[in-house]
Amino acid sequence: MQSKPVILVGRKLPEAVEARLASDYDAILNADDTLYSADDLIAKSEGVDGILPCHSEHLSAEVISKLSDSVKIIANFSVGYDHVDTAAAKERGIVVTNTPDVLSDATAEIAMLLMLGAARRASEGERLVRSAAWKDWSPAFMVGTQVTGKRFGVIGMGRVGRVTASRARGFDMDVHYFNRNKLSDDLEAGATFHANVDELLANADVLSIHCPATPETTGLLNAEKIDKLPDGAVVVNTSRGAVVNDDDLIAALKSGKVAAAGLDVFNGEPLDIHPGYRELDNVFLLPHIGSATHETRDAMGYRALDNLDAFFAGKEPNDRVA
């Protein structure tokens, strides 16, 4: 009887996903949900046919160069794959996949939560109620920014960006976007295309970032770009922290150039995010939970397993990125 492929799993996965994984593969599960170090990944790769990591496991070029020769595929439990050095994987002949499509709705929900939470000063208000510091009411109390009818600017009109734009239309927002390519009329759905980021920024009362982290987008939102935004804009980021220059955004939040920000992703997350964010009342902070619904996490796992199934059946995985 042919042995099952051995799969090293980076983190604890949903119960249904682990059940399917254990049924079809010789799975090395992470029951304690331990965060594996680079050395752990290298040591545990011996005799492993595939690795199923999350974005919390960093497979740098150095780590990939030291993985066991047995490793043939890295099937990510994530849409983003900036935690994997794809060039190094290609050099070693290791296939890399991700899990697109399945988390668009969940991430768009979080983008709306961040927009509203930041614009309407939700974290400040929640702290006032929870700490019993709310004493009275006045017309000047907790006044925020209304988003209804404003211009909603999207950087990166991919799957998540388009769903988020659709949700923004529910607030009668006028959608503007920058993308590498102009969308077809049906996908554009009445949104206004801008051929460069600067044009988009000038038309974004709310800026929602949905582009991947690449060398080209790292630090994209810096002081120069922030200056192009309308005064009092709201910034939302559900993509990757690397897209934002933290010092520049914090300076803009302090000056009032940016009225508020809603952030689900950070440079140095989870423990080494810029301390300046924690000191500001006009930042609504979430711990990278864009895909954190039961439905989405199950779907992400099944998508990763579909890629593994295809690969070990000798077929091309649908979501191959390297």
N, C-alpha and C positions, 0 to 999 in steps of 0.2 A: 504494500500500500504506500502510495506516494505521501511523503510528509508534507505538512502544511507550511507555508511560508511563515517565518518568524518576524513578528512586528513589535518593535519597541514603541511604547506609547509614552508621550512626554508628560501628560497630566491626567488627572482623573477625569473621565469622560462621562456623559449621561449614561444611566443604567442601560437603556435600550441599545445604545451604541456599543457599549462594552459587551453586551450579550451577543450581538451579531458578530462583533470582532472575535470574541472567544470561540464562537461556533465555527467560523470560517478560517481562522488563523491560529497559529501558536502565538498567543498574545502575551507580551510582557507588560502587564498593567501596572499602573502607579496608584495603588489603593490608598496610600497616605497623601497623595497629591503633593509630593515633594518637588521643589523646584530644582531640577538637575543642573549642575554646573557643567562647564565645558568638559572638564575631566570626567565627570559622570557619564556624559553622552558618549565620549570616546571609549571609555571602558565598557559600557553596556552595549556598544555596537558590535562587539565580537560575536560572530555567528548570526547576526541579525540580517534579514533580507530587506526590511523596510523600516523607516522611522515615521511615526505619526506625531509630529510636534505641534505645539500651539505657538502663538507669537511670543510667548514668554521664554522659549528655548532659542538661544542664539547660536545658529550654525554658521559661524564665520568661515572665511577661507582657511584659517588655521585649523579650526575644528574639523572641517570637511576633509582637509588633507590627511588627518589622522584617523578618520573613521575606518572601520574594518572594510577590507575589500569585498566583503559579502554584501554590503549595503548597496541596493540597486535603485531604491526610490525613497524620496522624502515627500510624503503625502500630508500637506499642511492642513491643520484644523483652523483655517483662517482664510480670509480673502487676501489680506495683505501678506506679502512674503518678503518684506525688506529685512526680516530677521534671518534670512537664508542667503548666502552668497551664491547666487545662481550661476555666475561665471565659473566659480570653483567647482560647483556641482557638475556643470557641463564638462569641464576638463576631466573630471573623474568618471564621466559616463553615468552619472546619477540623475535620474528623472526627478523633476520637482513639479508638484501640482498644488492647487489651492481650492477654495470652496466658494466660488462666486455665486451670485443670484440669490442665494437662500437667506441672506441677512439684510436685504435692502429695506424691507418694511420695518424691521426692528430698529435699524440704525436711523432711518428717517424719523421714527417716533422719538428717538433720543435727541435728534437734531431739533425737533420742534420743542421738546422739553427744555433743552438748553436755551433756545431762542427766547421762549416765554419766561423761563426762570431768570435769565440774565436781564431781559428787558423790564420785567416787572418786579425785580429785586426780591425774588422768592426766598433766596437763602437768608437774606437779612430779616425778612419777615418771619420766617420759620424760627430763627434764633430768638427773636423778640418774644414770640409766643411761648416757646419751650423754656426759656429762662425766666418767664414771668416779668420781663422788662417792658412789656406793652402796657402803657399806663393810660393813654387817652387817644383821641382822634382829632385831627384838624385838617383843613384843606391842603396844608403843606406836608402832611404826613405820608411818607413812603411813596412819593410820586415817582413813577417810572416812565418808560418809553412805550407808547402804543405802537404795535406792529401792523395792525389792520390797515390795508390800503397802501402800505409802504413798498419800496422796491426791494426785492429779494434777489441778491446776487449769489450765483453759484460758481465756484471754481471747480471744474471737473464734472461734466454732465454725463457721467456713466450711469450704471444701474441705480446706485444709491442716490446720486445727484438728481436723477429724473424723478424718482419716487419722492424725494424730499421737496422738490419743486412742486409736485402735484399736491402735497400736503399744504404747502405754503399758499397755494391758490385758494384753499379753504378759508384763508384769512383775507381773501381778496387782494393778495399781494401781486405786484407786477414783477414777473420773473425775468431776470437778465442772467446771461451765463457766458463764461469763457470755457472753451474746450479746444483740444488740439485740432478738431475738425468741426465744421458746422453740421448740426444734425439734420436729418430729413424732416420734412414738415410735420409728419405724424408724431415723431419722437419729440420734436421741438415744442409742439402743443401750444404755439402762440408765444413762446419765450423769445426774447430778443438776444441775438448772438452778438458778441463782441470779439473782434479778431485779436485783441491783445488784452492782457490783464489790466493795464492802466485804465482802459476804457470801461471795463467791467467795474472796477473799484469805484469809479466816479459815479456809478449808477447803483450802488449797493448801500441802502440804508441798513440792511442786514446782510452780512457776508457769511455764507456757509461754505466751508471748505470740504471738498470731497475728492481731491486728487490723491494719488498714491505718493508715498515718499520715495523719491528718486534723487540722484545727484542734481538733476535740474530743478527740482522743487524744494530741496532743502533750504530752509531759511527764506522761502518765497515771501512770506508776510514779514517784511522788515520795515524799518522806519520810513524808507523812501516810498514803499508801497502803501503803508498806513496813511501817509500824508495825502494820498490820492482819494481816500475815503471821504464821504461827507462828514462834517463835524457831528459828533454824537452818534456815530454808527454803532451797531452791535455786531460783534464777531463771534461766530460759532465754528468749532472745530471738532469733527468726529472722524477725521481721517487718520493722521499720524502727527505726533508732536513735532517731528523734525521739520514740518512745513512752516513752523512759526519760529521767529526769532524772539525768544522769551523776554530778553531785556527790552527790546523795542516795543513789544506789546504792553508790557508792564508800565513802561514810561508813558505810553499813550493812554492807558487806563488811569494813571495818576493825574495826567494833565487834563483829562476830559475829552481829548480828541476822539477817543473811543469811549462811549458811554458805559458799555458793559461787555463782558465776554462770557460765553458759555463753553466750557471745555470738558471733553471726555477723554482726551488723549494728551500726553505730555512727553517732552524730552525727559529722559532719565526715570521714567515711571518704573515701578511704583514708589520707590523710596527716595529717589534723588531728584524730584521735580523742583523747579525753581521756588525757593521759599517766598519770593515776592508775591506769588499768587495767593498764598494763604493769608497774607496780611491785608488783602484788599477786600472791601465789602462788595465791590461791583463786579465780582467774578463768581459765576455759578459753576461749581466744580463737581464732576462725577468721576468715578474710578474705572474708566474704560469698560463701560457696560453696554456699548452700542448693540451688541448681538445677544445680550443676556435675557432671552426669554426661553422658556422650555421648548417651544415650538422650533425656534431658530437653532438652538444648540443641538437638538436632535437632528435637524435637517443638515447642519454643518457636518456632523459626524457621519451621516449616511452618505453625504456627497464625497467626503474623504474616502470612505470605504468603497464607494462606486469606482473611484479612481484606482484604488488598490486592486479591486476585482478585475478591472479592465487590464491593468498592467500585467498581473500574474496569469491572465488568460491569453497573453500575447497580443493584446489589442492596444490601440493608442488611447490613453486616458483623455476624457473630454476636457479636463481642466489643466492640461499640461502648460506650465509656464517656463520650463527649462528642460 
